[in-house]
Amino acid sequence: MTHPALSGDLENSMISKVLTEFMIDLAAAMARDDYETRRKRQAQGIQKAKALGKYQGRKPDLQLRENVALLLSEGKSWSQIQHLLGCSRSTIAKVKKSGAV
């Protein structure tokens, strides 16, 4: 048998388990570090664009909001609107709150 756990060698099995857990922890730490670096760089880019007056932010999808308002006025449920338009409940809430209905 080639696998240590099957051969009954408890010491090799424990070492293998510890090494596997270490590798998983290391990969998770590297992924987290990469995520934080990307978020920091994105924030720096946005801050720089704002300072230059070039930052516009994400524009709302006016056509989607118009369709949500239409379906709300027809009395459709939020779940039906989500299914039909593929939008989030927060988008529906924003349209309803804005008084477009």
C-alpha positions in Angstrom: 0.0 0.0 0.0 1.3 3.4 -0.9 -0.9 5.6 1.3 0.5 6.1 4.8 -2.9 6.1 6.5 -3.7 2.7 4.9 -0.3 1.2 5.8 -1.0 1.8 9.5 2.0 4.0 10.0 0.4 6.5 12.4 3.4 8.8 12.6 3.6 9.3 8.9 -0.2 9.8 8.8 -0.1 12.5 11.4 2.8 14.3 9.6 0.8 14.1 6.4 -2.3 15.5 8.1 -0.3 18.4 9.7 1.4 19.3 6.4 -2.0 19.2 4.5 -3.6 21.5 7.1 -0.5 23.9 6.9 -0.8 24.1 3.1 -4.5 24.9 3.4 -3.9 27.6 6.0 -1.1 29.0 3.8 -3.2 29.1 0.7 -6.1 30.8 2.6 -3.7 33.4 4.0 -2.3 34.1 0.6 -5.8 34.5 -0.9 -6.8 36.9 1.9 -3.7 39.0 1.4 -4.3 39.1 -2.4 -8.0 40.2 -1.7 -6.9 42.9 0.7 -4.2 44.2 -1.7 -6.7 44.4 -4.6 -9.3 46.3 -2.4 -6.6 48.7 -1.2 -5.4 49.5 -4.8 -9.0 49.9 -6.0 -9.7 52.4 -3.2 -6.5 54.3 -4.1 -7.6 54.5 -7.7 -11.0 55.8 -6.8 -9.5 58.4 -4.5 -7.1 59.5 -7.2 -9.8 59.8 -9.8 -12.0 61.8 -7.3 -9.1 64.2 -6.7 -8.8 64.7 -10.5 -12.6 65.1 -10.9 -12.8 62.1 -13.1 -14.6 59.7 -10.8 -18.2 59.3 -11.9 -19.2 56.1 -10.0 -21.5 53.5 -11.3 -24.5 54.9 -13.2 -28.0 53.5 -12.4 -29.6 51.4 -15.1 -32.5 53.7 -15.9 -34.2 51.2 -18.3 -34.2 48.5 -15.5 -35.6 51.0 -13.0 -38.3 52.0 -15.4 -39.3 48.3 -16.0 -39.3 47.7 -12.2 -41.6 50.7 -11.7 -43.9 49.5 -14.5 -44.2 46.0 -13.0 -44.7 47.4 -9.5 -47.5 49.6 -10.8 -49.1 46.5 -12.4 -49.1 44.9 -8.9 -46.5 42.2 -9.5 -44.8 40.8 -6.4 -41.1 41.5 -5.7 -40.3 37.9 -6.3 -42.0 38.0 -9.7 -40.1 41.1 -10.7 -36.8 39.6 -9.5 -37.5 36.5 -11.7 -38.6 38.5 -14.7 -35.9 41.1 -14.8 -33.1 39.4 -13.0 -32.6 42.3 -10.5 -32.1 42.4 -6.8 -34.6 43.1 -4.1 -32.6 46.2 -3.1 -33.0 47.6 -6.6 -36.8 47.1 -6.3 -36.8 48.8 -2.9 -34.8 51.8 -4.3 -37.3 52.2 -7.1 -40.3 51.9 -4.7 -38.7 54.3 -2.3 -37.9 56.9 -5.0 -41.6 57.2 -5.7 -41.4 56.2 -9.3 -44.4 53.9 -8.9 
